[in-house]
Amino acid sequence: MTITLSHFSAAVLFALFASVVFGITQRNTMMEQVRYGLYCFAMFVGGVIVAGWVMWMLRR
């Protein structure tokens, strides 16, 4: 069984795992950890989308 990921889905998967680690290690209370993890996830995914648009514009 093999899993084939696109670049975007691999980046989202990385964002998920990195956000969980950042939330756990950077904040103290559970609510702060969840909020910071969601914030990091949104920033990662937003950065991937912006970087994709920039690369698309450079290619044209």
Phi, psi and omega in degrees: 000126177238149177248124179255118181250142171282171178299319182294314181292326176294321178293322178292321177296317175298317180299320179298309182293319180294322180293322176298314180295315180298317180298317182291320187272342187257346183231161186264306184273159182299317181295319177295323179296315180295314181298315180291322177298317177294321177298314179297319179299315179297320179292319177299309183293320176298320177295322178295317180294316179296316179297322177297318178295320179296315179295324178296318179293322179292328182287329182285000000 
